[in-house]
Amino acid sequence: MSVVHLDSFLRGAHLIPVFGSRFLQPGFRHTWSLDAFGAFFVNKYMDDHANEIAF
């Protein structure tokens, strides 16, 4: 496991939040995602070019 800082991405990435056991509050906005979730998965199958660079 490693930490990838968001400012080091060369291209957009498809980040999948690591959801907990609780539901999101009603009215949750997608713009709050970076603050609301503590960890993300990177979808390495989203873009072939990003896959060549990152992996």
Secondary structure by P-SEA (a helix, b strand, c coil): cbbbbccccccccccccccccccccccccccccccccccccccccccaaaaaacc
